[in-house]
């Protein structure tokens, strides 16, 4: 696990509720920028401290690696010189009930500030030029302590069941790669489908127009999530658009791990194992009813509800 610090004075209102980080790939004029390069080093499970208006206001867990993506359309209201080409990283953010002002504790933090590419000045003030900075483990330990037990539940929610699921998917992907009776082009599509990419995402987007929970419709900010898990699906099911939903990253996280699901009539199903604090922080209405699912989608949902959903 790595720790990161993101300055979001201009984009907090979009990135935190939207569940993502976005940066250009280069400075204006094409110059190298380490804080943008850091986007490529983020891995699933990494912890991200969100800094805005002198406070750490949210903490997130990365849900994927960086992908190339155009600048979010909502950034058009922000006065910035950023190019259209950039990096997108899905992050499951939770806003803190008690934000932390690092400047008030700079004497405890200062000894652990990195000598290069630091997210803070030695006096505790932020650095406007910083977007995403790496946080040394010792510094992260101090921040976690100062946040008084707020970080641990967020990290647990981000990790719970994830390692086991990833191990099963890794093993299954190796099985596919080792098969000699499948053309390489088909193997490539099956592997891309695991990550919600390629033909699978295209087919899902022909059926689903946006996230049924958050209402987000911008495809670059949505994940194509299998209803019947990828590892349990046949090759045809892995690529079937009816076996997918377009979901915001934090909703995908909950759906994939069985904390939420849908009844065929569109009612949101919420597991008793999910904390109410998570539902409130992520603005999820447990009484939500979305539009009906097709017959084909309903068949996949029955599998998800019987085998993945953690129950009431």
C-alpha positions in Angstrom: 0.0 0.0 0.0 1.2 3.5 -0.8 -0.2 6.8 0.5 -0.9 9.9 -1.6 -1.9 13.5 -1.1 -4.1 15.3 -3.6 -4.7 19.0 -3.7 -8.3 19.6 -4.8 -9.0 23.3 -4.2 -10.5 23.7 -7.7 -11.8 20.2 -8.4 -12.9 18.7 -5.0 -16.6 19.4 -5.8 -16.3 17.1 -8.8 -13.7 14.5 -8.0 -14.7 13.5 -4.5 -18.4 12.8 -5.1 -17.6 11.6 -8.6 -15.1 9.0 -7.3 -12.0 9.9 -9.3 -8.8 11.8 -9.8 -7.9 13.5 -13.1 -4.8 15.3 -14.1 -3.3 16.4 -17.4 -0.3 14.4 -18.6 2.0 17.4 -19.0 2.3 21.0 -17.9 1.1 23.7 -20.2 3.6 23.8 -23.1 4.3 20.1 -22.7 6.8 20.3 -19.8 7.3 17.3 -17.4 5.4 17.4 -14.1 6.2 14.9 -11.4 2.8 15.5 -9.7 1.1 14.4 -12.9 3.5 11.5 -13.5 2.6 10.2 -10.0 -0.9 9.3 -11.3 0.7 6.3 -13.2 2.1 4.9 -9.9 -1.2 4.7 -8.1 -2.3 1.1 -7.5 -5.7 -0.4 -6.3 -5.8 -0.2 -2.5 -3.6 2.9 -2.2 -4.9 5.5 0.3 -5.4 9.1 -0.9 -5.7 12.1 1.5 -7.8 14.9 -0.1 -6.7 18.4 0.8 -8.9 21.5 0.2 -8.9 24.9 1.7 -6.2 24.1 4.2 -8.0 20.9 5.5 -7.8 17.2 4.8 -11.5 16.8 4.1 -11.8 13.3 2.6 -9.9 10.1 2.4 -10.2 7.6 -0.5 -9.0 4.2 -1.5 -7.8 3.8 -5.1 -10.0 1.3 -7.0 -7.9 1.0 -10.2 -4.8 2.0 -12.1 -4.5 5.2 -14.2 -6.2 5.2 -17.6 -5.9 7.8 -20.4 -9.0 10.0 -20.4 -10.1 13.4 -21.7 -10.6 16.3 -19.3 -13.9 15.9 -17.5 -16.6 18.2 -19.0 -17.5 19.5 -15.5 -14.0 21.1 -15.3 -15.1 23.6 -17.9 -16.3 25.9 -15.0 -12.8 25.9 -13.5 -10.3 28.5 -14.6 -7.3 26.4 -15.7 -4.9 26.0 -18.5 -5.1 22.2 -18.6 -5.0 20.2 -21.8 -7.7 17.8 -22.9 -5.4 14.7 -22.6 -5.0 13.3 -19.2 -4.9 10.5 -16.6 -8.0 9.2 -14.8 -7.8 7.1 -11.6 -10.9 5.8 -9.9 -10.9 6.4 -6.1 -13.6 5.5 -3.5 -13.7 8.8 -1.5 -15.4 9.2 1.9 -15.8 12.7 3.3 -14.6 13.0 6.9 -16.9 14.0 9.8 -14.0 15.8 11.4 -11.6 17.3 8.8 -8.0 17.9 9.8 -6.0 21.2 9.4 -2.4 20.0 9.0 -1.0 23.5 9.7 -2.3 23.2 13.3 -0.1 20.1 13.8 2.9 21.0 11.6 5.4 20.4 14.4 4.4 16.8 14.5 4.3 16.5 10.7 7.4 18.5 9.7 10.0 15.9 10.5 8.4 13.5 8.0 7.9 15.8 5.1 9.7 14.5 2.0 12.8 16.6 1.0 11.6 16.7 -2.6 8.1 16.9 -4.1 6.5 17.6 -0.7 2.8 18.3 -0.5 3.3 20.9 2.2 5.6 23.7 3.0 7.6 23.5 6.2 5.3 26.1 7.8 2.2 23.9 7.1 0.9 25.9 4.1 -0.1 24.1 1.0 1.7 24.3 -2.3 -0.4 25.5 -5.2 1.8 23.7 -7.8 1.2 20.3 -6.2 -1.6 18.0 -7.5 -0.7 14.4 -6.5 2.2 13.9 -4.1 3.5 10.7 -2.6 3.3 10.6 1.2 6.0 8.7 3.1 4.8 6.0 5.4 6.0 7.8 8.5 4.1 10.9 7.5 1.0 8.9 6.7 1.2 7.3 10.2 1.1 10.7 11.8 -1.8 11.8 9.6 -3.8 8.7 10.4 -3.2 9.2 14.1 -4.2 12.8 14.0 -7.4 11.9 12.2 -8.4 9.9 15.2 -9.8 6.6 13.9 -11.5 8.0 10.8 -9.1 6.4 8.3 -9.2 2.8 9.3 -12.8 2.0 8.5 -12.4 3.6 5.1 -9.4 1.5 4.3 -11.1 -1.7 5.6 -14.1 -1.0 3.4 -11.8 -0.5 0.4 -10.0 -3.7 1.1 -12.6 -6.1 2.4 -12.9 -9.2 0.2 -10.9 -7.4 -2.5 -7.7 -9.4 -2.1 -9.6 -12.7 -2.3 -11.6 -11.6 -5.3 -8.4 -10.5 -7.1 -6.6 -13.7 -6.4 -9.5 -15.7 -7.9 -9.6 -13.5 -10.9 -5.8 -13.6 -11.3 -5.9 -17.4 -11.3 -8.7 -17.5 -13.8 -6.9 -15.1 -16.1 -3.8 -17.3 -16.1 -6.1 -20.2 -17.1 -7.3 -18.3 -20.1 -3.8 -17.2 -21.1 -2.8 -20.9 -21.0 -5.6 -22.2 -23.2 -4.4 -23.3 -26.7 -7.9 -23.6 -28.2 -8.8 -19.9 -28.0 -7.4 -17.4 -30.6 -5.1 -14.7 -29.1 -7.6 -11.9 -30.2 -10.4 -13.6 -28.2 -8.1 -14.0 -25.2 -7.3 -10.3 -25.3 -11.0 -9.4 -25.3 -11.8 -11.8 -22.4 -9.0 -10.3 -20.4 -10.0 -6.8 -21.2 -13.6 -7.7 -20.1 -12.2 -8.5 -16.6 -11.3 -4.8 -16.3 -14.5 -3.6 -17.8 -12.8 -2.6 -21.1 -12.9 -3.4 -24.8 -15.8 -5.1 -26.5 -17.5 -5.7 -23.2 -17.7 -2.1 -22.2 -18.9 -1.1 -25.7 -21.7 -3.7 -25.6 -22.8 -2.6 -22.1 -22.9 1.0 -23.1 -25.3 0.2 -25.9 -27.8 -1.0 -23.3 -27.0 1.1 -20.2 -26.7 4.9 -20.6 -25.4 5.7 -17.1 -25.0 4.7 -13.5 -28.4 3.9 -12.2 -27.5 5.0 -8.6 -25.6 8.2 -9.1 -27.0 9.3 -12.5 -23.6 10.0 -14.0 -23.7 9.4 -17.7 -20.1 10.4 -18.8 -18.7 7.1 -20.0 -15.1 8.0 -19.1 -16.1 8.2 -15.4 -18.0 4.8 -15.3 -16.9 1.2 -15.0 -18.5 -1.6 -16.9 -19.2 -4.0 -14.1 -20.2 -7.7 -14.6 -23.4 -8.7 -13.0 -22.5 -12.4 -12.9 -18.8 -12.2 -11.9 -16.2 -12.4 -14.6 -14.5 -15.4 -13.1 -17.8 -17.3 -12.9 -19.0 -16.5 -16.5 -18.6 -18.5 -19.6 -16.6 -16.9 -22.5 -19.9 -15.8 -24.1 -21.2 -14.4 -20.8 -17.9 -12.5 -20.2 -18.6 -10.4 -23.3 -22.4 -10.3 -23.1 -23.6 -6.6 -22.7 -26.6 -7.9 -20.8 -24.2 -9.1 -18.1 -23.0 -5.6 -17.3 -23.9 -2.3 -15.7 -22.3 1.0 -16.0 -21.5 2.1 -12.5 -19.6 4.9 -10.8 -16.4 3.6 -9.2 -17.7 3.6 -5.6 -21.0 1.9 -6.6 -19.1 -0.7 -8.6 -17.0 -1.4 -5.5 -20.2 -2.1 -3.4 -21.9 -4.1 -6.2 -18.9 -6.2 -7.0 -18.4 -7.2 -3.3 -22.1 -7.9 -2.7 -23.0 -5.0 -0.4 -25.7 -3.8 -2.8 -27.6 -5.3 -5.6 -30.9 -4.8 -7.6 -34.1 -6.7 -7.7 -35.4 -7.3 -11.2 -38.1 -4.7 -10.7 -35.4 -2.0 -10.1 -35.4 -1.8 -6.2 -32.0 -1.3 -4.7 -31.0 -4.0 -2.3 -28.7 -3.1 0.5 -26.9 -5.6 2.7 -27.1 -5.3 6.5 -23.3 -5.7 6.5 -22.7 -2.3 5.0 -22.2 0.6 7.4 -24.9 3.3 7.4 -22.0 5.8 7.5 -20.8 4.6 4.1 -24.3 5.0 2.6 -24.6 8.5 4.0 -21.0 9.6 3.0 -21.6 8.3 -0.6 -25.2 9.7 -0.8 -26.8 6.3 -1.5 -30.6 6.2 -0.9 -31.4 2.7 0.4 -35.0 3.1 -0.9 -33.9 3.9 -4.4 -35.9 2.4 -7.2 -34.4 2.5 -10.7 -35.9 1.5 -14.1 -36.7 -2.1 -14.8 -34.1 -4.5 -16.1 -34.5 -6.6 -19.3 -35.3 -10.3 -19.1 -31.7 -11.1 -20.0 -30.3 -8.7 -17.3 -32.8 -10.2 -14.7 -31.3 -13.6 -15.3 -27.8 -12.4 -14.5 -29.2 -10.5 -11.5 -30.7 -13.6 -10.1 -27.2 -15.2 -10.1 -25.7 -12.1 -8.5 -28.4 -12.0 -5.8 -28.1 -15.7 -5.0 -24.3 -16.0 -5.1 -22.7 -12.5 -4.5 -25.1 -10.4 -2.6 -24.5 -10.6 1.2 -28.1 -10.6 2.1 -30.3 -8.4 4.3 
